[in-house]
């Protein structure tokens, strides 16, 4: 029997011991009076004398340390990333509760009722008067509690990562603040949040390979959406003039520190504006999101100070500085030589028509379209354009994409007859944009890999030796 199996069996046995004391190993509702962060925020500045005016509390949390000393002892409870010490004395909690304390393991979840005081060393603590057992952990916690460093385990067992590494929790708290900021700002501008299909009979809105699935009852193939764009613009046609969706997209592509097959985008569309209007709005959204998430428009990312209060604007031709390059060659040169150098927030505008099948032509330069992308820390975080609203031109662009598909481009756009039909009813001049929430979170949390800002990133399945026929 391995050491891990032995420890597991010991904890299984301890369940019976806890039950023999009259406690349930997996308890029920616990009505606490405070969270641990609330206690620390409200009482950390209180002196021992001030706490003599008794402050009664009921708190709950996961045990992160235990220090037993005969008829008394200490433990720390962890809740919402913060720790609070509890003091347990046999004559204060009684024999039954103290016997429970002696059987506790690191990782167990308990409730404590008592009052606040300061120990001789000055640490704010709860003087326990009663214990409640809420949940038994059957596996040992990572060594020294904060010792979970194996990246593979951290991604596969995110729950354990969140327990062992409080800084991981902070990343996802910041991510939630970013999303909340975007939602609040857009709604203040009169945008309506909507939901569009994830299962689509015709995928579109981006250049990407889709995931395919099948609906049994209808006996039809469907695709996981690669973007909600074409559905959102149908809504603009229908008179919903400012719409947005915080959406999951699925693209059957490679995995890297910047790519995950399932990711989150914010897409928003506004009637009667263009890509210049979207540039102005983007500057406002990103600056305020940085402030709401971190407290400042200037953040540090991998040793660089990134200023979201100052977005530079440059055309793609200006960025590449080679007037001889046209179309796809210009884009290739930009992606190869320029993209990685754009550390400070930069709006790159005016793209060749060949790579922009859904964008409106520039009136004075029909080989280019009114499109921009935003780059920060050498990676794209947003894509926007003045939407093409001419159904005849849109059909021609789709035909161009079909020609590329016939030549072997698996990411070329498909023909979407219903979308062309929608445009034929008239879509007002419109600006649209997508902002990558995952990459923006990477920058605002100083995180190198997209897997560290996605709670459950896609990983290869674990192949156990017994399941691997190649070993037989």
C-alpha positions as CSV (number, residue, x, y, z in Angstrom):
1,X,0.0,0.0,0.0
2,X,1.4,3.4,-1.0
3,X,1.7,6.2,1.6
4,X,-1.1,8.1,-0.1
5,X,-3.4,5.0,0.2
6,X,-2.4,4.6,3.8
7,X,-3.3,8.2,4.7
8,X,-6.6,7.8,2.8
9,X,-7.5,4.8,4.9
10,X,-6.6,6.6,8.1
11,X,-8.9,9.4,7.2
12,X,-11.7,7.0,6.3
13,X,-11.3,5.4,9.7
14,X,-11.3,8.8,11.4
15,X,-14.8,9.4,10.0
16,X,-16.1,6.6,12.2
17,X,-14.3,8.2,15.2
18,X,-15.9,11.6,14.5
19,X,-19.3,10.0,14.2
20,X,-18.7,8.2,17.5
21,X,-18.3,11.6,19.1
22,X,-21.8,12.6,17.9
23,X,-20.7,14.7,14.9
24,X,-21.7,14.2,11.3
25,X,-18.7,13.9,9.0
26,X,-20.5,16.0,6.3
27,X,-22.5,18.6,8.1
28,X,-25.4,20.7,7.1
29,X,-26.2,24.4,6.9
30,X,-24.0,26.7,9.1
31,X,-25.2,30.2,9.8
32,X,-22.1,32.3,10.3
33,X,-22.1,35.8,11.6
34,X,-19.0,37.0,9.7
35,X,-16.7,35.9,7.0
36,X,-13.0,35.7,7.8
37,X,-12.2,38.7,5.5
38,X,-14.9,40.7,7.2
39,X,-13.4,40.1,10.6
40,X,-9.9,41.0,9.5
41,X,-11.1,44.1,7.8
42,X,-13.2,45.3,10.7
43,X,-11.2,44.2,13.7
44,X,-7.5,44.0,12.7
45,X,-6.9,47.5,14.0
46,X,-8.6,46.9,17.4
47,X,-6.4,46.6,20.4
48,X,-6.6,43.9,23.1
49,X,-8.3,46.4,25.4
50,X,-10.9,47.3,22.8
51,X,-11.7,43.7,22.2
52,X,-12.4,43.2,25.9
53,X,-15.9,44.6,25.1
54,X,-16.9,41.1,23.9
55,X,-17.3,40.6,20.2
56,X,-19.1,37.3,19.6
57,X,-18.6,35.6,16.2
58,X,-19.5,32.4,14.3
59,X,-17.1,31.7,11.5
60,X,-16.3,28.8,9.1
61,X,-13.3,27.8,7.1
62,X,-10.8,25.1,6.0
63,X,-8.1,24.2,8.5
64,X,-4.7,25.3,7.2
65,X,-2.6,24.8,10.4
66,X,-2.9,22.9,13.6
67,X,-0.7,23.3,16.7
68,X,-1.7,21.1,19.7
69,X,-0.4,21.8,23.2
70,X,-1.9,19.3,25.7
71,X,-5.2,20.7,26.9
72,X,-5.2,23.6,24.5
73,X,-4.1,24.4,21.0
74,X,-4.3,26.6,17.9
75,X,-5.4,26.3,14.4
76,X,-5.8,28.7,11.4
77,X,-9.0,28.7,9.3
78,X,-8.8,29.7,5.6
79,X,-11.8,31.4,3.9
80,X,-11.9,33.4,0.7
81,X,-8.1,33.5,0.5
82,X,-7.5,34.9,4.1
83,X,-6.6,33.2,7.4
84,X,-7.8,33.7,10.9
85,X,-6.4,32.0,14.0
86,X,-8.6,30.1,16.5
87,X,-7.7,29.1,20.0
88,X,-9.2,26.0,21.5
89,X,-9.0,25.2,25.2
90,X,-10.5,22.1,26.7
91,X,-12.2,23.8,29.7
92,X,-13.8,26.4,27.3
93,X,-15.2,24.1,24.6
94,X,-15.9,21.0,26.7
95,X,-14.6,17.4,26.4
96,X,-16.6,16.5,23.4
97,X,-15.6,19.4,21.2
98,X,-12.0,19.2,22.4
99,X,-12.0,15.5,21.4
100,X,-13.1,16.6,18.0
101,X,-10.3,19.1,17.8
102,X,-7.8,16.3,18.5
103,X,-9.1,14.4,15.5
104,X,-9.0,17.2,13.0
105,X,-6.8,17.0,10.0
106,X,-5.4,19.7,7.7
107,X,-8.0,20.5,5.1
108,X,-11.1,19.7,7.2
109,X,-13.8,22.3,7.1
110,X,-15.2,23.3,10.5
111,X,-17.3,26.0,12.1
112,X,-16.3,27.9,15.3
113,X,-18.4,29.9,17.7
114,X,-16.6,32.2,20.2
115,X,-15.3,35.7,20.7
116,X,-12.5,37.8,19.4
117,X,-9.3,38.5,21.4
118,X,-5.6,39.0,21.0
119,X,-3.1,36.4,22.0
120,X,0.1,37.2,24.0
121,X,1.9,37.6,20.7
122,X,-0.8,40.1,19.6
123,X,-2.5,38.0,16.9
124,X,-6.2,38.5,16.4
125,X,-7.9,35.2,17.2
126,X,-11.2,33.6,18.0
127,X,-11.4,32.1,21.5
128,X,-13.5,29.0,20.7
129,X,-16.5,28.1,22.8
130,X,-18.0,25.6,20.4
131,X,-16.9,23.6,17.4
132,X,-19.0,22.4,14.4
133,X,-17.8,19.7,12.0
134,X,-18.8,20.5,8.4
135,X,-16.8,18.4,5.9
136,X,-14.0,15.8,6.1
137,X,-11.1,15.9,3.7
138,X,-9.9,12.4,2.7
139,X,-6.7,13.5,0.9
140,X,-3.6,15.2,2.3
141,X,-3.2,18.9,1.5
142,X,-0.1,20.0,-0.5
143,X,3.1,20.0,1.6
144,X,3.4,23.1,3.8
145,X,0.0,24.1,2.5
146,X,1.4,26.5,-0.2
147,X,3.5,23.9,-1.9
148,X,1.4,23.1,-4.9
149,X,3.8,24.0,-7.8
150,X,3.2,21.2,-10.3
151,X,1.6,23.0,-13.2
152,X,-0.1,20.0,-14.6
153,X,-1.8,19.2,-11.3
154,X,-2.7,22.9,-10.8
155,X,-4.6,23.0,-14.1
156,X,-6.2,19.5,-13.7
157,X,-7.2,20.0,-10.1
158,X,-8.0,23.7,-10.0
159,X,-9.9,23.3,-6.8
160,X,-6.7,22.2,-5.1
161,X,-4.8,25.1,-6.7
162,X,-7.3,27.5,-5.3
163,X,-7.0,26.0,-1.9
164,X,-3.2,25.9,-1.8
165,X,-2.4,29.1,-3.7
166,X,-4.4,32.2,-2.5
167,X,-2.8,34.3,-5.3
168,X,-4.6,32.2,-7.9
169,X,-7.9,33.2,-6.4
170,X,-6.9,36.9,-6.8
171,X,-6.5,36.3,-10.6
172,X,-10.1,35.2,-10.9
173,X,-11.4,37.9,-8.6
174,X,-9.7,40.4,-10.9
175,X,-11.1,38.7,-14.0
176,X,-14.6,39.1,-12.5
177,X,-13.9,42.8,-11.9
178,X,-12.9,43.2,-15.6
179,X,-16.1,41.6,-16.9
180,X,-18.2,43.6,-14.4
181,X,-16.5,46.8,-15.5
182,X,-17.2,46.1,-19.2
183,X,-20.8,45.2,-18.5
184,X,-21.4,48.3,-16.4
185,X,-19.7,50.7,-18.9
186,X,-21.6,49.3,-21.9
187,X,-24.9,49.5,-20.1
188,X,-24.2,53.1,-19.2
189,X,-23.8,53.7,-22.9
190,X,-27.2,52.3,-23.6
191,X,-26.2,48.8,-24.7
192,X,-28.4,45.8,-24.2
193,X,-27.0,42.4,-23.2
194,X,-28.2,39.5,-25.4
195,X,-27.5,35.8,-25.9
196,X,-27.0,34.2,-29.3
197,X,-26.7,30.5,-30.4
198,X,-23.6,28.5,-29.5
199,X,-24.8,25.8,-31.8
200,X,-24.9,27.1,-35.4
201,X,-25.8,25.5,-38.7
202,X,-23.4,27.8,-40.5
203,X,-20.4,29.1,-38.5
204,X,-18.9,32.5,-39.2
205,X,-17.7,35.8,-37.9
206,X,-14.0,34.9,-37.9
207,X,-11.3,33.0,-39.8
208,X,-11.1,29.7,-37.8
209,X,-11.7,26.0,-37.9
210,X,-14.8,25.0,-36.0
211,X,-15.8,22.1,-33.7
212,X,-18.5,19.9,-35.3
213,X,-21.3,18.1,-33.5
214,X,-24.5,16.4,-34.5
215,X,-28.2,16.8,-33.4
216,X,-29.8,13.4,-33.2
217,X,-33.4,14.4,-33.4
218,X,-33.1,16.7,-36.3
219,X,-30.3,14.6,-37.8
220,X,-28.2,17.6,-38.8
221,X,-24.6,18.6,-38.3
222,X,-24.0,21.7,-36.3
223,X,-21.0,23.8,-35.3
224,X,-19.9,25.3,-32.0
225,X,-19.7,29.0,-32.7
226,X,-16.4,30.6,-33.5
227,X,-17.9,34.0,-33.0
228,X,-21.4,35.5,-32.3
229,X,-20.8,38.3,-34.8
230,X,-23.3,37.5,-37.6
231,X,-26.1,36.9,-35.1
232,X,-25.4,40.1,-33.2
233,X,-25.5,42.1,-36.5
234,X,-28.8,40.4,-37.4
235,X,-30.1,42.0,-34.2
236,X,-28.9,45.4,-35.3
237,X,-30.9,44.9,-38.5
238,X,-33.9,44.1,-36.3
239,X,-33.6,47.4,-34.5
240,X,-31.6,46.5,-31.4
241,X,-29.1,49.3,-32.1
242,X,-26.7,48.7,-29.3
243,X,-26.1,45.1,-28.3
244,X,-23.3,43.2,-26.6
245,X,-22.6,39.6,-25.5
246,X,-20.0,38.2,-23.2
247,X,-19.7,34.9,-24.9
248,X,-17.7,31.7,-25.1
249,X,-16.2,30.9,-28.5
250,X,-14.8,27.6,-29.6
251,X,-12.1,27.2,-32.2
252,X,-10.5,24.0,-33.3
253,X,-6.9,25.3,-33.2
254,X,-3.6,24.9,-31.5
255,X,-2.9,25.4,-27.8
256,X,-0.3,27.8,-26.6
257,X,0.3,30.4,-23.8
258,X,-2.0,32.7,-25.8
259,X,-4.5,30.2,-27.2
260,X,-7.1,27.9,-25.7
261,X,-9.8,26.2,-27.9
262,X,-12.5,27.6,-25.6
263,X,-12.2,31.2,-24.7
264,X,-14.2,34.3,-23.7
265,X,-14.9,37.4,-25.9
266,X,-16.8,40.5,-25.3
267,X,-18.5,41.5,-28.6
268,X,-20.5,44.7,-29.0
269,X,-22.2,46.5,-31.9
270,X,-23.4,50.1,-32.2
271,X,-25.6,51.5,-35.0
272,X,-24.8,54.8,-36.6
273,X,-21.1,54.9,-35.8
274,X,-17.9,53.6,-37.5
275,X,-14.5,52.3,-36.5
276,X,-13.4,55.7,-35.4
277,X,-16.2,55.8,-32.9
278,X,-15.3,52.3,-31.7
279,X,-11.7,53.5,-31.2
280,X,-12.9,56.2,-28.9
281,X,-15.1,53.8,-27.0
282,X,-12.3,51.2,-26.7
283,X,-10.0,53.7,-25.1
284,X,-12.6,54.5,-22.5
285,X,-13.5,50.8,-21.9
286,X,-10.0,49.6,-21.5
287,X,-8.8,52.5,-19.3
288,X,-11.7,52.2,-16.9
289,X,-11.5,48.4,-16.8
290,X,-7.8,48.6,-15.7
291,X,-8.8,51.1,-13.0
292,X,-11.7,49.0,-11.8
293,X,-9.7,45.8,-11.8
294,X,-6.3,47.1,-10.4
295,X,-6.9,50.6,-9.1
296,X,-4.8,52.2,-11.8
297,X,-4.7,52.7,-15.5
298,X,-1.0,51.8,-15.4
299,X,-0.2,48.2,-14.7
300,X,3.0,46.0,-14.7
301,X,3.2,43.1,-17.1
302,X,6.4,41.0,-17.2
303,X,8.6,43.9,-16.1
304,X,7.0,46.5,-18.4
305,X,4.8,49.4,-17.2
306,X,1.7,49.3,-19.4
307,X,-0.3,52.5,-19.7
308,X,-4.0,51.9,-20.6
309,X,-4.6,55.6,-20.2
310,X,-2.7,56.2,-23.5
311,X,-3.5,54.2,-26.6
312,X,-1.3,55.1,-29.6
313,X,-2.9,55.0,-33.1
314,X,-1.0,53.9,-36.2
315,X,-2.0,52.5,-39.6
316,X,-0.7,49.1,-40.6
317,X,1.1,50.7,-43.6
318,X,2.8,53.2,-41.2
319,X,3.7,50.4,-38.8
320,X,5.4,48.2,-41.5
321,X,6.9,51.2,-43.4
322,X,7.2,49.3,-46.7
323,X,4.9,50.9,-49.4
324,X,5.7,48.1,-51.8
325,X,3.8,45.5,-49.7
326,X,0.1,44.9,-50.5
327,X,-2.7,42.7,-49.3
328,X,-1.7,39.5,-47.6
329,X,2.0,40.3,-47.9
330,X,1.5,43.4,-45.8
331,X,-0.3,41.5,-43.1
332,X,2.3,38.8,-43.1
333,X,5.1,41.3,-42.6
334,X,3.2,43.0,-39.8
335,X,2.6,39.8,-38.0
336,X,6.2,38.6,-38.4
337,X,8.1,41.8,-37.6
338,X,5.9,44.4,-35.9
339,X,3.3,42.7,-33.8
340,X,5.6,41.4,-31.0
341,X,7.2,44.9,-30.7
342,X,3.9,46.6,-29.7
343,X,4.2,46.6,-26.0
344,X,2.3,49.7,-25.1
345,X,-1.4,49.7,-26.0
346,X,-1.6,50.4,-29.7
347,X,-4.5,50.7,-32.1
348,X,-3.4,49.4,-35.6
349,X,-5.9,50.5,-38.2
350,X,-6.7,50.1,-42.0
351,X,-6.3,46.5,-43.0
352,X,-6.2,44.9,-46.5
353,X,-9.6,43.8,-47.9
354,X,-8.2,40.2,-48.5
355,X,-8.1,39.5,-44.7
356,X,-11.3,41.4,-43.8
357,X,-14.4,39.8,-45.4
358,X,-16.9,41.5,-43.1
359,X,-15.4,45.0,-43.0
360,X,-16.5,48.1,-45.0
361,X,-14.1,49.5,-47.6
362,X,-12.3,52.8,-47.1
363,X,-14.1,55.3,-49.5
364,X,-10.8,56.7,-50.7
365,X,-8.9,53.5,-50.9
366,X,-11.0,50.4,-51.8
367,X,-8.1,48.0,-51.4
368,X,-8.3,48.6,-47.6
369,X,-11.1,48.4,-45.1
370,X,-12.0,50.4,-42.0
371,X,-10.7,47.9,-39.5
372,X,-8.5,48.1,-36.4
373,X,-6.9,45.7,-33.9
374,X,-5.6,46.6,-30.5
375,X,-2.2,45.2,-29.4
376,X,-0.8,45.2,-25.9
377,X,2.3,43.4,-24.7
378,X,2.9,42.1,-28.2
379,X,-0.4,40.4,-28.6
380,X,-3.8,41.2,-30.1
381,X,-6.5,41.8,-27.5
382,X,-9.3,43.4,-29.7
383,X,-10.5,43.4,-33.3
384,X,-13.0,45.9,-34.7
385,X,-14.3,47.5,-37.9
386,X,-17.0,49.5,-39.6
387,X,-19.4,46.7,-40.5
388,X,-20.0,46.0,-44.2
389,X,-23.7,46.6,-44.7
390,X,-24.0,46.3,-48.5
391,X,-25.5,42.8,-49.2
392,X,-24.2,42.7,-52.8
393,X,-20.6,43.5,-51.7
394,X,-21.0,41.0,-48.7
395,X,-21.9,38.2,-51.1
396,X,-18.9,39.1,-53.3
397,X,-16.7,38.9,-50.2
398,X,-18.1,35.5,-49.2
399,X,-17.5,34.3,-52.8
400,X,-13.8,35.4,-52.4
401,X,-13.6,33.4,-49.2
402,X,-15.1,30.3,-50.9
403,X,-12.4,30.6,-53.6
404,X,-9.8,30.6,-50.9
405,X,-11.4,27.6,-49.3
406,X,-11.3,25.7,-52.6
407,X,-7.6,26.4,-52.7
408,X,-7.1,24.7,-49.3
409,X,-7.7,27.5,-46.8
410,X,-9.6,25.6,-44.1
411,X,-10.1,28.8,-42.1
412,X,-11.8,30.8,-44.9
413,X,-15.3,32.1,-44.2
414,X,-18.3,30.1,-45.4
415,X,-21.2,31.5,-47.4
416,X,-24.1,32.5,-45.1
417,X,-27.2,33.0,-47.2
418,X,-29.4,34.0,-44.3
419,X,-27.0,36.7,-43.2
420,X,-26.9,38.2,-46.7
421,X,-30.7,38.1,-46.6
422,X,-30.7,39.9,-43.3
423,X,-28.5,42.7,-44.7
424,X,-30.9,42.9,-47.7
425,X,-33.5,44.3,-45.3
426,X,-31.1,47.1,-44.4
427,X,-28.5,47.5,-41.6
428,X,-27.7,51.0,-40.6
429,X,-24.0,52.1,-40.6
430,X,-22.6,50.2,-37.7
431,X,-19.3,49.8,-35.7
432,X,-18.5,46.4,-34.1
433,X,-15.8,45.1,-31.9
434,X,-14.6,42.0,-30.0
435,X,-12.3,42.2,-26.9
436,X,-10.6,39.1,-25.7
437,X,-11.3,38.8,-22.0
438,X,-8.7,36.1,-21.4
439,X,-5.8,38.0,-22.8
440,X,-6.9,41.3,-21.2
441,X,-7.0,39.4,-17.9
442,X,-3.5,38.1,-18.5
443,X,-2.1,41.6,-18.8
444,X,-4.1,43.1,-15.9
445,X,-2.9,40.2,-13.6
446,X,0.7,40.0,-14.8
447,X,0.1,36.4,-16.0
448,X,2.2,34.8,-18.8
449,X,-0.1,31.9,-19.8
450,X,-3.7,32.0,-20.8
451,X,-4.2,28.7,-18.9
452,X,-3.6,30.6,-15.7
453,X,-6.6,32.9,-16.3
454,X,-9.0,30.1,-17.4
455,X,-10.4,28.1,-14.5
456,X,-10.5,24.8,-16.3
457,X,-8.2,25.0,-19.5
458,X,-8.4,22.1,-22.0
459,X,-5.8,19.4,-21.3
460,X,-5.0,16.0,-22.7
461,X,-6.8,13.2,-20.8
462,X,-4.7,11.4,-18.2
463,X,-3.8,8.0,-19.6
464,X,-3.3,5.5,-16.7
465,X,-1.0,2.6,-17.2
466,X,-3.8,0.1,-17.0
467,X,-5.6,1.9,-19.8
468,X,-2.6,2.2,-22.1
469,X,-2.7,-0.8,-24.4
470,X,0.7,0.1,-25.8
471,X,2.2,-1.0,-22.5
472,X,0.6,-4.4,-22.8
